[in-house]
């Protein structure tokens, strides 16, 4: 198994990977609202799926 903790053995990202990372970094304006709603739903969850 390769040693992923050795920086000298890590590969540089491909151009496609760099482009994908740039696209992912552009946040949608809806992300904040969706995150807030998900957090509230999780905090108010009841029943079998509730984590105590």
N, C-alpha and C positions, 0 to 999 in steps of 0.2 A: 504494500500500500504506500502511495507517495506521501511524503512529509509536507502537508499543506501549511505548516507553520514556518517553513523556510522561505522567506521572500525571494531568494535567489532562484527558486525552482518554480515560481508562479509564472503563468503565461500572461502576456499582455492581452487585453480585450481585443476582439476582432472589431473591424469597423461597424459591422452590423450590431454587435453588442453595445458599442459606444452610442450609436444612434438610438437604440432601444432605451438605454439609460437616460439619454437626454429627453426622449419623449415621456418617460415615466416621471421625470423630475418636474414636468409641467403639470401642476395640480389643477384639477377642475375646480371651478368656484363652488361646486356642490359638495365637494369632499368634506369640508368643515361641517356643513349641515347634516350630512349623512352620518358622520362620525358622532356628532352630538346626539342625534336621534338613536343610534345604535347603543350608545352608552346609557342613555336614559332607559331604553327598553331592557337592557341587561340588568340595570340597577333595580328595576321595578318588576322583574320576572318572578312569577309565582308558579308553584306546582312541581312536578317531578324533575324538570330541567334546572331548577334553581340550585346554584352552587352556594353553599353555606360557608 
